[in-house]
Amino acid sequence: MLVIADSSALVALATCSALDILPGLYETVKVPQAVYDEVVVPGKSQSIALVEFCRTGWCP
């Protein structure tokens, strides 16, 4: 199954340290470039966790 993530869901999962459940639930998780740009702004809540998650290959 394919899921396209939005910023609210990603930030919520990062806040509760649950980003790692996405690969277990979905075969493909796509994060659009605009969402990526929004969630990895330096200093923004959970941006470091989201950058690390995206480095695993789920983001553009």
C-alpha positions in Angstrom: 0.0 0.0 0.0 1.2 3.5 -0.8 0.7 6.4 1.6 1.5 10.1 1.0 2.4 11.8 4.2 1.5 15.3 5.1 3.4 17.5 7.6 1.0 17.2 10.5 1.1 13.4 10.5 4.9 13.4 10.3 5.4 15.9 13.1 2.9 14.1 15.3 4.7 10.7 14.7 8.1 12.4 15.3 6.8 13.9 18.6 5.9 10.6 20.0 9.0 8.8 18.5 6.9 6.7 16.3 8.2 7.4 12.8 9.6 3.9 12.6 6.1 2.5 12.4 5.5 3.9 8.9 7.8 1.4 7.1 6.2 -1.4 9.0 2.7 -0.4 8.0 3.2 0.7 4.5 5.2 -0.7 1.6 5.8 2.8 0.2 5.7 6.2 2.0 6.0 9.2 -0.1 6.7 12.7 1.3 6.1 15.4 -1.3 8.9 18.0 -1.7 6.6 20.8 -0.4 6.0 18.7 2.8 9.7 17.9 3.2 10.6 21.6 2.8 8.0 22.5 5.5 9.1 19.9 8.1 12.8 20.2 8.0 13.1 23.9 8.6 16.0 24.3 11.1 14.8 25.1 14.6 11.2 23.8 13.9 9.8 21.2 16.2 11.0 17.7 15.4 13.0 18.9 12.3 16.1 16.9 13.3 14.1 13.7 13.7 12.4 14.3 10.4 15.6 14.9 8.6 17.0 11.6 9.9 13.8 9.8 8.9 14.0 11.2 5.4 17.6 10.1 5.0 16.3 6.6 5.2 14.9 7.0 1.7 11.3 7.9 2.3 11.6 11.6 1.2 12.6 13.2 -2.1 
